[in-house]
Amino acid sequence: MINPEILDNIEKRFADITTEMSDPSVATDPKKMALLGREHTSLRTIVEEVRLYRKNVDEISDLKELLTIEDDEEMIQMAKAELSELESTLPKKEEDLRLMLIPKNPEDAKDAIIEVRAGTGGDEAALFAGDLFRLYSRIAENKGWKIELMNTSQGTKGGFKEIVFGVSGPDAFGTMKYESGVHRVQRVPATESSGRIHTSAATVAVLPEAEDVDVDIHANDLKIDVYRSSGPGGQSVNTTDSAVRITHIPTGLVVTCQDEKSQHKNKDKALRVLRSRLYELKLAEIQAERSEARRSQVSSGDRSAKIRTYNWPQGRVTDHRLEGDEKNHALEKVMNGDLDDILKALRTAENADRLANM
């Protein structure tokens, strides 16, 4: 049974907000009114479920009491039937309500910065990194999100040695955070003449995009270098020093950006990536439930440290964090940008873990 005190606090908070929103002084403060309005809307659905749940609990209690004092056999049978029905549906209602009571991660609503890097496998790993970028681009397109390139380092035969890009839209980080880890691919590379299946890997790191208020960056902590940007094979792309490399001296983090022709724009993008990396490190330190910081998200790209395998010959994608029927999915469907089933299963598993600790 859910702790009644938790339910009392939710109903009290909802009542307090309702009262506060009717205060004339609050009505003249648009910013405060908007904040209260969002919280009121999010709590309304929960409060409705709380009241239904409590009604069912009270009805069960009343029926049990009735059975101790009722003499009429027909009334007893009716009460038993009603009690049985209520008791059979209560566990599901309680589980649904518990899920609604799980505190939302404030980072989930943020935009995301995604870093994809070729790992083990040389040219084929770079090609696979390109496939992952296209996969995420399709997801963004399907959800109406916007993608913004931050930095790219192209592979010699296509794909990317590294690509960093921003994803902006509702619940972008909350959706894409499950992609952090090592992705493995098994297939015959386009560069393979003998038809042998190769295994390659790419690493993915998903960071919540930090805002200025989230992280303070001091100018004297930065070392900023400018240089000429280069394309595949090292050839010069620009004749001016437009590429930017920023080193955060206290942590040793290094960010480069060369996709824009303007040095100023490259610097702005590099600072956004740096701020988000620092924010991720900060969250890892202050939030005990976040067990993996960015450095553990982005391992060496070794084949063994995998979260998902893309098997081309068998047309199958296996997510190794899931079990049973939930772990295997059709390759074509996934590569076309439909990760909904996988992401839903991962979110459900995460919620189950959090519920167990409530």
BELMOSUL-V864076 format. One record per residue. N is the residue number from 1. RES is the residue in one letter. OMEGA is omega as a letter, one per 20 degrees, with the letter a starting at -180 (999 if undefined). NEAR is the number of other C-alpha atoms within 12 Angstrom. D_CENTER is the distance of its C-alpha to the mean C-alpha in whole Angstrom. Layout:
# BELMOSUL-V864076
n->N res->RES omega->OMEGA near->NEAR d_center->D_CENTER
n->N res->RES omega->OMEGA near->NEAR d_center->D_CENTER
This chain:
# BELMOSUL-V864076
n->1 res->M omega->r near->18 d_center->30
n->2 res->I omega->r near->23 d_center->28
n->3 res->N omega->a near->16 d_center->29
n->4 res->P omega->a near->15 d_center->31
n->5 res->E omega->r near->12 d_center->31
n->6 res->I omega->a near->20 d_center->27
n->7 res->L omega->r near->28 d_center->28
n->8 res->D omega->a near->17 d_center->31
n->9 res->N omega->r near->18 d_center->29
n->10 res->I omega->a near->28 d_center->26
n->11 res->E omega->r near->25 d_center->29
n->12 res->K omega->r near->19 d_center->31
n->13 res->R omega->r near->22 d_center->28
n->14 res->F omega->r near->28 d_center->28
n->15 res->A omega->r near->20 d_center->32
n->16 res->D omega->r near->18 d_center->32
n->17 res->I omega->r near->27 d_center->29
n->18 res->T omega->r near->23 d_center->32
n->19 res->T omega->a near->19 d_center->35
n->20 res->E omega->a near->22 d_center->33
n->21 res->M omega->r near->26 d_center->32
n->22 res->S omega->r near->17 d_center->36
n->23 res->D omega->a near->16 d_center->37
n->24 res->P omega->a near->12 d_center->39
n->25 res->S omega->r near->13 d_center->38
n->26 res->V omega->a near->20 d_center->34
n->27 res->A omega->r near->19 d_center->35
n->28 res->T omega->r near->13 d_center->36
n->29 res->D omega->a near->17 d_center->33
n->30 res->P omega->a near->14 d_center->30
n->31 res->K omega->r near->13 d_center->28
n->32 res->K omega->r near->18 d_center->28
n->33 res->M omega->r near->24 d_center->29
n->34 res->A omega->r near->17 d_center->25
n->35 res->L omega->r near->18 d_center->23
n->36 res->L omega->a near->28 d_center->25
n->37 res->G omega->r near->24 d_center->25
n->38 res->R omega->r near->17 d_center->21
n->39 res->E omega->r near->24 d_center->22
n->40 res->H omega->a near->26 d_center->25
n->41 res->T omega->a near->18 d_center->23
n->42 res->S omega->a near->21 d_center->20
n->43 res->L omega->a near->28 d_center->22
n->44 res->R omega->a near->24 d_center->25
n->45 res->T omega->r near->19 d_center->23
n->46 res->I omega->a near->30 d_center->23
n->47 res->V omega->r near->28 d_center->26
n->48 res->E omega->r near->20 d_center->28
n->49 res->E omega->r near->25 d_center->26
n->50 res->V omega->a near->34 d_center->28
n->51 res->R omega->r near->22 d_center->31
n->52 res->L omega->r near->22 d_center->31
n->53 res->Y omega->a near->30 d_center->30
n->54 res->R omega->r near->26 d_center->33
n->55 res->K omega->r near->17 d_center->35
n->56 res->N omega->r near->27 d_center->35
n->57 res->V omega->r near->26 d_center->35
n->58 res->D omega->r near->18 d_center->38
n->59 res->E omega->r near->22 d_center->40
n->60 res->I omega->r near->26 d_center->39
n->61 res->S omega->a near->19 d_center->41
n->62 res->D omega->a near->20 d_center->44
n->63 res->L omega->r near->27 d_center->44
n->64 res->K omega->r near->22 d_center->45
n->65 res->E omega->r near->16 d_center->47
n->66 res->L omega->a near->21 d_center->49
n->67 res->L omega->r near->23 d_center->50
n->68 res->T omega->a near->15 d_center->51
n->69 res->I omega->a near->14 d_center->54
n->70 res->E omega->r near->18 d_center->54
n->71 res->D omega->a near->12 d_center->58
n->72 res->D omega->a near->13 d_center->57
n->73 res->E omega->a near->12 d_center->56
n->74 res->E omega->r near->12 d_center->55
n->75 res->M omega->r near->18 d_center->53
n->76 res->I omega->a near->20 d_center->52
n->77 res->Q omega->r near->17 d_center->50
n->78 res->M omega->a near->17 d_center->49
n->79 res->A omega->r near->28 d_center->47
n->80 res->K omega->a near->23 d_center->46
n->81 res->A omega->r near->18 d_center->44
n->82 res->E omega->r near->23 d_center->42
n->83 res->L omega->r near->27 d_center->41
n->84 res->S omega->a near->18 d_center->40
n->85 res->E omega->a near->17 d_center->38
n->86 res->L omega->a near->28 d_center->36
n->87 res->E omega->a near->24 d_center->36
n->88 res->S omega->a near->16 d_center->34
n->89 res->T omega->a near->19 d_center->32
n->90 res->L omega->a near->25 d_center->31
n->91 res->P omega->r near->18 d_center->28
n->92 res->K omega->r near->16 d_center->26
n->93 res->K omega->r near->26 d_center->26
n->94 res->E omega->r near->28 d_center->26
n->95 res->E omega->r near->23 d_center->23
n->96 res->D omega->a near->23 d_center->21
n->97 res->L omega->r near->28 d_center->22
n->98 res->R omega->r near->29 d_center->21
n->99 res->L omega->r near->26 d_center->17
n->100 res->M omega->a near->26 d_center->18
n->101 res->L omega->r near->27 d_center->19
n->102 res->I omega->a near->22 d_center->16
n->103 res->P omega->r near->17 d_center->15
n->104 res->K omega->r near->16 d_center->12
n->105 res->N omega->a near->21 d_center->10
n->106 res->P omega->r near->17 d_center->11
n->107 res->E omega->a near->30 d_center->8
n->108 res->D omega->a near->26 d_center->6
n->109 res->A omega->a near->22 d_center->9
n->110 res->K omega->r near->28 d_center->9
n->111 res->D omega->a near->35 d_center->10
n->112 res->A omega->r near->46 d_center->8
n->113 res->I omega->a near->44 d_center->11
n->114 res->I omega->r near->47 d_center->11
n->115 res->E omega->r near->45 d_center->14
n->116 res->V omega->a near->48 d_center->15
n->117 res->R omega->r near->47 d_center->19
n->118 res->A omega->r near->45 d_center->21
n->119 res->G omega->r near->37 d_center->22
n->120 res->T omega->r near->32 d_center->25
n->121 res->G omega->r near->31 d_center->27
n->122 res->G omega->a near->27 d_center->29
n->123 res->D omega->a near->30 d_center->29
n->124 res->E omega->r near->35 d_center->27
n->125 res->A omega->r near->44 d_center->24
n->126 res->A omega->r near->39 d_center->24
n->127 res->L omega->r near->37 d_center->25
n->128 res->F omega->r near->49 d_center->22
n->129 res->A omega->r near->43 d_center->19
n->130 res->G omega->r near->35 d_center->21
n->131 res->D omega->r near->32 d_center->20
n->132 res->L omega->r near->39 d_center->16
n->133 res->F omega->r near->39 d_center->16
n->134 res->R omega->r near->24 d_center->18
n->135 res->L omega->a near->26 d_center->16
n->136 res->Y omega->r near->41 d_center->13
n->137 res->S omega->r near->29 d_center->16
n->138 res->R omega->r near->24 d_center->16
n->139 res->I omega->r near->30 d_center->13
n->140 res->A omega->r near->32 d_center->13
n->141 res->E omega->a near->19 d_center->17
n->142 res->N omega->a near->18 d_center->16
n->143 res->K omega->r near->23 d_center->14
n->144 res->G omega->r near->16 d_center->16
n->145 res->W omega->r near->24 d_center->14
n->146 res->K omega->r near->23 d_center->16
n->147 res->I omega->r near->27 d_center->16
n->148 res->E omega->r near->27 d_center->18
n->149 res->L omega->r near->30 d_center->19
n->150 res->M omega->a near->35 d_center->19
n->151 res->N omega->r near->40 d_center->21
n->152 res->T omega->r near->37 d_center->23
n->153 res->S omega->a near->34 d_center->25
n->154 res->Q omega->r near->31 d_center->26
n->155 res->G omega->a near->28 d_center->28
n->156 res->T omega->a near->21 d_center->31
n->157 res->K omega->r near->21 d_center->31
n->158 res->G omega->a near->27 d_center->28
n->159 res->G omega->a near->30 d_center->25
n->160 res->F omega->r near->35 d_center->23
n->161 res->K omega->r near->37 d_center->24
n->162 res->E omega->r near->37 d_center->21
n->163 res->I omega->r near->40 d_center->19
n->164 res->V omega->a near->42 d_center->17
n->165 res->F omega->r near->38 d_center->15
n->166 res->G omega->r near->38 d_center->13
n->167 res->V omega->a near->39 d_center->11
n->168 res->S omega->a near->32 d_center->12
n->169 res->G omega->a near->28 d_center->12
n->170 res->P omega->r near->20 d_center->11
n->171 res->D omega->a near->25 d_center->8
n->172 res->A omega->a near->33 d_center->7
n->173 res->F omega->a near->34 d_center->4
n->174 res->G omega->r near->32 d_center->3
n->175 res->T omega->a near->38 d_center->4
n->176 res->M omega->a near->43 d_center->4
n->177 res->K omega->a near->37 d_center->3
n->178 res->Y omega->r near->36 d_center->5
n->179 res->E omega->a near->38 d_center->8
n->180 res->S omega->r near->37 d_center->9
n->181 res->G omega->a near->41 d_center->12
n->182 res->V omega->r near->42 d_center->16
n->183 res->H omega->a near->45 d_center->16
n->184 res->R omega->r near->39 d_center->20
n->185 res->V omega->r near->44 d_center->22
n->186 res->Q omega->a near->31 d_center->26
n->187 res->R omega->r near->29 d_center->28
n->188 res->V omega->a near->23 d_center->31
n->189 res->P omega->r near->27 d_center->31
n->190 res->A omega->a near->20 d_center->32
n->191 res->T omega->a near->21 d_center->34
n->192 res->E omega->a near->13 d_center->36
n->193 res->S omega->a near->10 d_center->39
n->194 res->S omega->r near->10 d_center->40
n->195 res->G omega->r near->12 d_center->37
n->196 res->R omega->r near->14 d_center->36
n->197 res->I omega->r near->21 d_center->32
n->198 res->H omega->r near->29 d_center->30
n->199 res->T omega->a near->31 d_center->27
n->200 res->S omega->a near->37 d_center->25
n->201 res->A omega->r near->45 d_center->21
n->202 res->A omega->r near->52 d_center->19
n->203 res->T omega->r near->48 d_center->16
n->204 res->V omega->r near->43 d_center->12
n->205 res->A omega->r near->40 d_center->11
n->206 res->V omega->a near->43 d_center->8
n->207 res->L omega->r near->49 d_center->9
n->208 res->P omega->a near->43 d_center->8
n->209 res->E omega->a near->39 d_center->12
n->210 res->A omega->r near->33 d_center->14
n->211 res->E omega->a near->23 d_center->17
n->212 res->D omega->a near->17 d_center->21
n->213 res->V omega->a near->11 d_center->21
n->214 res->D omega->a near->22 d_center->18
n->215 res->V omega->r near->22 d_center->20
n->216 res->D omega->r near->20 d_center->24
n->217 res->I omega->a near->27 d_center->25
n->218 res->H omega->a near->14 d_center->29
n->219 res->A omega->a near->14 d_center->31
n->220 res->N omega->r near->13 d_center->33
n->221 res->D omega->a near->17 d_center->30
n->222 res->L omega->r near->25 d_center->29
n->223 res->K omega->a near->24 d_center->31
n->224 res->I omega->r near->26 d_center->31
n->225 res->D omega->r near->24 d_center->32
n->226 res->V omega->a near->24 d_center->33
n->227 res->Y omega->r near->25 d_center->34
n->228 res->R omega->a near->27 d_center->35
n->229 res->S omega->a near->32 d_center->32
n->230 res->S omega->r near->27 d_center->32
n->231 res->G omega->r near->22 d_center->32
n->232 res->P omega->r near->20 d_center->32
n->233 res->G omega->r near->15 d_center->35
n->234 res->G omega->a near->14 d_center->35
n->235 res->Q omega->a near->14 d_center->37
n->236 res->S omega->r near->17 d_center->37
n->237 res->V omega->r near->20 d_center->35
n->238 res->N omega->r near->20 d_center->36
n->239 res->T omega->r near->14 d_center->39
n->240 res->T omega->a near->18 d_center->38
n->241 res->D omega->a near->24 d_center->36
n->242 res->S omega->r near->27 d_center->33
n->243 res->A omega->a near->37 d_center->30
n->244 res->V omega->r near->35 d_center->29
n->245 res->R omega->r near->32 d_center->28
n->246 res->I omega->r near->34 d_center->27
n->247 res->T omega->r near->29 d_center->27
n->248 res->H omega->a near->27 d_center->26
n->249 res->I omega->a near->19 d_center->29
n->250 res->P omega->a near->15 d_center->28
n->251 res->T omega->a near->19 d_center->25
n->252 res->G omega->r near->15 d_center->26
n->253 res->L omega->r near->25 d_center->23
n->254 res->V omega->r near->24 d_center->24
n->255 res->V omega->r near->39 d_center->22
n->256 res->T omega->r near->39 d_center->24
n->257 res->C omega->a near->43 d_center->24
n->258 res->Q omega->a near->40 d_center->27
n->259 res->D omega->a near->33 d_center->26
n->260 res->E omega->r near->29 d_center->28
n->261 res->K omega->a near->23 d_center->31
n->262 res->S omega->r near->23 d_center->31
n->263 res->Q omega->a near->27 d_center->31
n->264 res->H omega->a near->21 d_center->30
n->265 res->K omega->r near->21 d_center->27
n->266 res->N omega->r near->34 d_center->26
n->267 res->K omega->r near->34 d_center->26
n->268 res->D omega->a near->26 d_center->24
n->269 res->K omega->r near->33 d_center->21
n->270 res->A omega->r near->40 d_center->22
n->271 res->L omega->r near->39 d_center->22
n->272 res->R omega->r near->39 d_center->18
n->273 res->V omega->r near->44 d_center->17
n->274 res->L omega->a near->41 d_center->19
n->275 res->R omega->a near->35 d_center->18
n->276 res->S omega->r near->40 d_center->14
n->277 res->R omega->r near->39 d_center->15
n->278 res->L omega->r near->36 d_center->18
n->279 res->Y omega->r near->32 d_center->15
n->280 res->E omega->r near->36 d_center->13
n->281 res->L omega->r near->28 d_center->16
n->282 res->K omega->r near->24 d_center->17
n->283 res->L omega->a near->26 d_center->14
n->284 res->A omega->a near->21 d_center->15
n->285 res->E omega->a near->16 d_center->19
n->286 res->I omega->a near->13 d_center->18
n->287 res->Q omega->a near->17 d_center->16
n->288 res->A omega->a near->11 d_center->17
n->289 res->E omega->r near->15 d_center->14
n->290 res->R omega->a near->21 d_center->12
n->291 res->S omega->a near->16 d_center->14
n->292 res->E omega->r near->25 d_center->14
n->293 res->A omega->a near->27 d_center->14
n->294 res->R omega->a near->31 d_center->14
n->295 res->R omega->r near->24 d_center->17
n->296 res->S omega->r near->22 d_center->16
n->297 res->Q omega->a near->35 d_center->13
n->298 res->V omega->r near->32 d_center->16
n->299 res->S omega->a near->29 d_center->19
n->300 res->S omega->a near->22 d_center->22
n->301 res->G omega->r near->35 d_center->21
n->302 res->D omega->a near->25 d_center->23
n->303 res->R omega->a near->27 d_center->23
n->304 res->S omega->a near->23 d_center->23
n->305 res->A omega->a near->26 d_center->20
n->306 res->K omega->r near->32 d_center->18
n->307 res->I omega->a near->33 d_center->15
n->308 res->R omega->r near->36 d_center->16
n->309 res->T omega->r near->36 d_center->19
n->310 res->Y omega->a near->37 d_center->20
n->311 res->N omega->a near->30 d_center->24
n->312 res->W omega->a near->25 d_center->26
n->313 res->P omega->a near->21 d_center->29
n->314 res->Q omega->r near->19 d_center->28
n->315 res->G omega->a near->20 d_center->26
n->316 res->R omega->r near->23 d_center->23
n->317 res->V omega->a near->33 d_center->20
n->318 res->T omega->r near->31 d_center->19
n->319 res->D omega->a near->34 d_center->16
n->320 res->H omega->r near->26 d_center->17
n->321 res->R omega->a near->27 d_center->15
n->322 res->L omega->a near->25 d_center->16
n->323 res->E omega->r near->15 d_center->20
n->324 res->G omega->a near->12 d_center->23
n->325 res->D omega->a near->15 d_center->22
n->326 res->E omega->a near->23 d_center->19
n->327 res->K omega->a near->25 d_center->18
n->328 res->N omega->a near->27 d_center->20
n->329 res->H omega->a near->32 d_center->20
n->330 res->A omega->a near->27 d_center->22
n->331 res->L omega->a near->28 d_center->21
n->332 res->E omega->r near->19 d_center->23
n->333 res->K omega->a near->21 d_center->20
n->334 res->V omega->a near->32 d_center->17
n->335 res->M omega->r near->28 d_center->19
n->336 res->N omega->r near->22 d_center->19
n->337 res->G omega->r near->26 d_center->16
n->338 res->D omega->r near->25 d_center->15
n->339 res->L omega->a near->34 d_center->12
n->340 res->D omega->a near->23 d_center->12
n->341 res->D omega->r near->23 d_center->14
n->342 res->I omega->a near->34 d_center->12
n->343 res->L omega->r near->27 d_center->9
n->344 res->K omega->r near->20 d_center->11
n->345 res->A omega->r near->26 d_center->13
n->346 res->L omega->r near->28 d_center->10
n->347 res->R omega->r near->24 d_center->9
n->348 res->T omega->r near->22 d_center->13
n->349 res->A omega->r near->20 d_center->13
n->350 res->E omega->r near->25 d_center->11
n->351 res->N omega->r near->24 d_center->13
n->352 res->A omega->r near->19 d_center->16
n->353 res->D omega->a near->16 d_center->16
n->354 res->R omega->r near->21 d_center->15
n->355 res->L omega->a near->21 d_center->18
n->356 res->A omega->a near->13 d_center->20
n->357 res->N omega->a near->11 d_center->20
n->358 res->M omega->999 near->17 d_center->21
